[in-house]
Amino acid sequence: MGYKMLQIKLPTLYQDEDIRKAIRKQVGELDFSFEIEKKSLDARKKNDIHWQVSLVVSSNKLKGGDPIVSEPLPIPFKKRTEKVIVIGSGPAGFFSAHVLQLAGFQVTIIERGSEVEQRTKAIHLLESTGAFSTQNNYAFGEGGAGTFSDGKLTSRSKHISDERRFILSEYVKAGAPEEILYMAHPHVGTDNLKLVVANLRRQFMENGGQFLFNTQLEKISVKGHQVDKIGCNTGELEADHIVLATGHSAYDTYRMLINNGVQFGTKNFAIGHRIEHPQKLINLAQWGKESLPGVKAAEYRLATRTKSDLPVYTFCMCPGGQVVPAAAFEQKSVVNGMSHYHRNGPYSNAGCVVGVHPDDLLGHKGSALEILDWMDQLEERYYRFNNGYVIPTTRAVDYMKKKESKEAGRSSYLLGMQLAPLFNMIPSFVSNALAEGLADFSRKLAGFETGLLMGLESKTSSPIQVAREKDGLCTGFTNLYFVGEGSGYAGGIISSAADGVKCALALSNK
Ligand SMILES: Cc1cc2nc3c(=O)[nH]c(=O)nc-3n(C[C@H](O)[C@H](O)[C@H](O)COP(=O)(O)OP(=O)(O)OC[C@H]3O[C@@H](n4cnc5c(N)ncnc54)[C@H](O)[C@@H]3O)c2cc1C
């Protein structure tokens, strides 16, 4: 058996037979099998948009032995009696629990929200009536913030390729589309994520894992350098190791940890708004046409720096998606974006944010607790705007001129919008930077300035970061770990999950 790596070009709409034809052109008439390694859309020339595909073709007639197969993740299994409690069932929590279980630990996941099925009902109620559930919302509940999301599975980190491969293949085994293994911009969508999360939970429980829903970590009891037990709303629990994976929305948990001696510092993050456009406008700008057979919806990613050197960028773009009310707590308002697998909604949205440091917002060198308080007040200001989830909006073209818009038009956001001077609702150095960035983006993407800026986008990443060792162990503790976005060392589904995997491997190898 031998193999050959090939690069082929395919039209946007193609059949399997077109792949075979393209392969035959390069290797001749052989019996062969093939596997797609990578597939990306090349839209650099609008009159020649095509898929660029890397393939491994295997055949008896080719030289070179068997194709190289990636090594599985080295999970050191042994019989162990140690118990681990993982707090939070988002990507970081679930994947650290999963690897720890595969390594032989007895693992319990505790989750403040409910199973994804119950959580789905609470989210529908929120979007249809504005009734907010403190335990089940876009931030909290099974699967974490990653469940009702756009489900982009991209990550810019170069040091997690083994973990990433493992995570994606576990998603596929749990029902995600196989293409996520090779697409340059893999995407699963909320509809798939809900199924995947439920399947992963079932598998974890069938393998002896314990899942405690509606169970919220409220206290840690520290003896020396060790957490000897944890207090939950349902009672006390003990374990040899505790892995925190509570995400970056759980401000109550952060405060409790800080008050119990877990050390946190501040870090760069970003704030701004969401921007929404008709998807057809984005398709036209990126492809030169309103639709392209074989491709779901056009994406964009824009970035610039202002004259005063502040980064302004678009974040978490959701083609064909929906703007959603993503606050974690009552009487707070923030927005985010989600989509379904087919990305066939009429709008696209993205975060449009300015990179900031907490000290710039506070006006002095501040602590972790101070920036949490500041953020709470900002989210509350957006809620108070209308005493509910109706969000303020301004058209980008008007935002750039610091004037209120006269009409808003339509939107995917279900709980209503109201025209407002949005530029006055965040600190002026942020809105000035955003206005400068919007001018740049409008030069780069035709029609960008017609978009609607809406609500507050404040959850791009955590403003605080725990002090921890390389293996995820919180500094000063011998059995307390913190992983994922809440730790301040990861952001996004894949990087948070990979952070959880890395910590679990380190703990398993001790
Ligand atoms: C609407 C939306 C869309 C997004 N889209 C994308 C996307 O397309 N691609 C992408 O890469 N990222 C996306 N993100 C970001 C991504 O979801 C997060 O980066 C990721 O989920 C972080 O994973 P995590 O496990 O660290 O934390 P989380 O996912 O936040 O999970 C934390 C979990 O801990 C639980 N918890 C918190 N406190 C406690 C407590 N005290 N006791 C018990 N349980 C607790 C929570 O209920 C939650 O389930 C999106 C986020 C949102 C909100």
The ligand as an SDF file (V2000), in Angstrom:
LIG
                    3D

 53 58  0  0  0  0  0  0  0  0999 V2000
  -23.9720   32.9750   22.8180 C   0  0  0  0  0  0  0  0  0  0  0  0
  -22.5310   32.5460   22.7790 C   0  0  0  0  0  0  0  0  0  0  0  0
  -21.9660   32.1550   21.5640 C   0  0  0  0  0  0  0  0  0  0  0  0
  -20.6470   31.7000   21.5100 C   0  0  0  0  0  0  0  0  0  0  0  0
  -20.1570   31.2450   20.3190 N   0  0  0  0  0  0  0  0  0  0  0  0
  -18.9270   30.6620   20.3000 C   0  0  0  0  0  0  0  0  0  0  0  0
  -18.4390   30.0460   19.1290 C   0  0  0  0  0  0  0  0  0  0  0  0
  -19.1010   29.9990   18.1100 O   0  0  0  0  0  0  0  0  0  0  0  0
  -17.2130   29.4890   19.1580 N   0  0  0  0  0  0  0  0  0  0  0  0
  -16.4230   29.5180   20.2830 C   0  0  0  0  0  0  0  0  0  0  0  0
  -15.2970   28.9860   20.2530 O   0  0  0  0  0  0  0  0  0  0  0  0
  -16.8580   30.1000   21.4150 N   0  0  0  0  0  0  0  0  0  0  0  0
  -18.0910   30.6600   21.4500 C   0  0  0  0  0  0  0  0  0  0  0  0
  -18.5480   31.2280   22.6040 N   0  0  0  0  0  0  0  0  0  0  0  0
  -17.6580   31.2350   23.7740 C   0  0  0  0  0  0  0  0  0  0  0  0
  -17.5960   29.8360   24.3840 C   0  0  0  0  0  0  0  0  0  0  0  0
  -18.8900   29.3910   24.5920 O   0  0  0  0  0  0  0  0  0  0  0  0
  -16.7900   29.8610   25.6700 C   0  0  0  0  0  0  0  0  0  0  0  0
  -15.4930   30.3350   25.3770 O   0  0  0  0  0  0  0  0  0  0  0  0
  -16.6740   28.4740   26.2870 C   0  0  0  0  0  0  0  0  0  0  0  0
  -17.9360   27.9050   26.4900 O   0  0  0  0  0  0  0  0  0  0  0  0
  -15.9200   28.5350   27.6010 C   0  0  0  0  0  0  0  0  0  0  0  0
  -15.8880   27.2470   28.1340 O   0  0  0  0  0  0  0  0  0  0  0  0
  -15.7190   26.9690   29.6840 P   0  0  0  0  0  0  0  0  0  0  0  0
  -15.9630   25.5240   29.8690 O   0  0  0  0  0  0  0  0  0  0  0  0
  -14.4470   27.5410   30.1500 O   0  0  0  0  0  0  0  0  0  0  0  0
  -16.8620   27.8140   30.4120 O   0  0  0  0  0  0  0  0  0  0  0  0
  -18.4310   27.8250   30.2060 P   0  0  0  0  0  0  0  0  0  0  0  0
  -18.8060   27.2870   28.8870 O   0  0  0  0  0  0  0  0  0  0  0  0
  -18.8620   29.1920   30.5480 O   0  0  0  0  0  0  0  0  0  0  0  0
  -18.9780   26.7890   31.2730 O   0  0  0  0  0  0  0  0  0  0  0  0
  -18.9970   27.0520   32.6400 C   0  0  0  0  0  0  0  0  0  0  0  0
  -20.0310   26.1420   33.2930 C   0  0  0  0  0  0  0  0  0  0  0  0
  -19.8920   26.2250   34.6940 O   0  0  0  0  0  0  0  0  0  0  0  0
  -21.1710   26.3030   35.2970 C   0  0  0  0  0  0  0  0  0  0  0  0
  -20.9880   26.9920   36.5760 N   0  0  0  0  0  0  0  0  0  0  0  0
  -20.6160   28.2850   36.7600 C   0  0  0  0  0  0  0  0  0  0  0  0
  -20.5230   28.5490   38.0680 N   0  0  0  0  0  0  0  0  0  0  0  0
  -20.8250   27.4130   38.7200 C   0  0  0  0  0  0  0  0  0  0  0  0
  -20.9190   27.0690   40.0850 C   0  0  0  0  0  0  0  0  0  0  0  0
  -20.6440   27.9540   41.0510 N   0  0  0  0  0  0  0  0  0  0  0  0
  -21.2910   25.8140   40.4250 N   0  0  0  0  0  0  0  0  0  0  0  0
  -21.5790   24.8980   39.4580 C   0  0  0  0  0  0  0  0  0  0  0  0
  -21.5220   25.1810   38.1360 N   0  0  0  0  0  0  0  0  0  0  0  0
  -21.1390   26.4110   37.7800 C   0  0  0  0  0  0  0  0  0  0  0  0
  -22.0030   27.0530   34.2970 C   0  0  0  0  0  0  0  0  0  0  0  0
  -23.3800   26.8110   34.4580 O   0  0  0  0  0  0  0  0  0  0  0  0
  -21.4660   26.5270   32.9820 C   0  0  0  0  0  0  0  0  0  0  0  0
  -22.1480   25.3870   32.5460 O   0  0  0  0  0  0  0  0  0  0  0  0
  -19.8610   31.6890   22.6910 C   0  0  0  0  0  0  0  0  0  0  0  0
  -20.4180   32.1180   23.9050 C   0  0  0  0  0  0  0  0  0  0  0  0
  -21.7290   32.5430   23.9520 C   0  0  0  0  0  0  0  0  0  0  0  0
  -22.3200   32.9870   25.2680 C   0  0  0  0  0  0  0  0  0  0  0  0
  1  2  1  0
  2  3  1  0
  2 52  2  0
  3  4  2  0
  4  5  1  0
  4 50  1  0
  5  6  2  0
  6  7  1  0
  6 13  1  0
  7  8  2  0
  7  9  1  0
  9 10  1  0
 10 11  2  0
 10 12  1  0
 12 13  2  0
 13 14  1  0
 14 15  1  0
 14 50  1  0
 15 16  1  0
 16 17  1  0
 16 18  1  0
 18 19  1  0
 18 20  1  0
 20 21  1  0
 20 22  1  0
 22 23  1  0
 23 24  1  0
 24 25  2  0
 24 26  1  0
 24 27  1  0
 27 28  1  0
 28 29  2  0
 28 30  1  0
 28 31  1  0
 31 32  1  0
 32 33  1  0
 33 34  1  0
 33 48  1  0
 34 35  1  0
 35 36  1  0
 35 46  1  0
 36 37  1  0
 36 45  1  0
 37 38  2  0
 38 39  1  0
 39 40  1  0
 39 45  2  0
 40 41  1  0
 40 42  2  0
 42 43  1  0
 43 44  2  0
 44 45  1  0
 46 47  1  0
 46 48  1  0
 48 49  1  0
 50 51  2  0
 51 52  1  0
 52 53  1  0
M  END
$$$$
